């Protein structure tokens, strides 16, 4: 049972962050976001059931990956808790430059509006780091289990405990006492609480060790096939934005991410692939 007061506090915080403080639609268009996007698309193509198949993109923001999946033959339903994200997705769709989605609507990963055993795959990004309480994450994962067909696949994306620490090193934030206080808590407990003012980062959140993410996926009855790194330490390459536009360098960056994917703790983002038992 979801505690409704806690549910709405978390929901309001996430909506406020992405509406007023941060534009998620631009995050994957420059810097190491380009690497993250390319690798995520690669992993989606590797682990999803072959198209045509029905996919729910739960927490899919403005639909970057939804449109990608639709473009390679999937029937995609985009769900996100932030109204601004759905508005952005609809605006992109109305331009006529994106593949058509089956639907785009505001919704909560903890209460998906789909019938039992009706979906081939669920792709889940934000819910697993924005839902701080484990009971809420379990509810979201249980909903994925409920809507998946037997043999259906969950792609559960998380953020590692060390992402903020590594970011702090390369940005010089380790000299900021308040930032380091936040990072110490993250590394020791996996919880982000009360980010310091003036740093445009995620609000209160939860970050996983690879084994923790596996355990949460398995706790709801899914079989965890693998936990791998999305980008690994490849995002630390110097001047990645310009290097990405050099085809030779871009392929070397991707090759490094692939080579180190079996060491998921080395990078900021991880993926657990779960399957509903047949």
Beta strands, then each sheet from edge to edge (+ up, - down):
strand 1: 54-58
strand 2: 75-80
strand 3: 103-106
strand 4: 119-124
strand 5: 148-159
strand 6: 191-192
strand 7: 205-206
strand 8: 222-229
strand 9: 269-276
sheet 1: 3+ 2+ 1+ 4+ 5+ 9- 8+
sheet 2: 6+ 7-
end
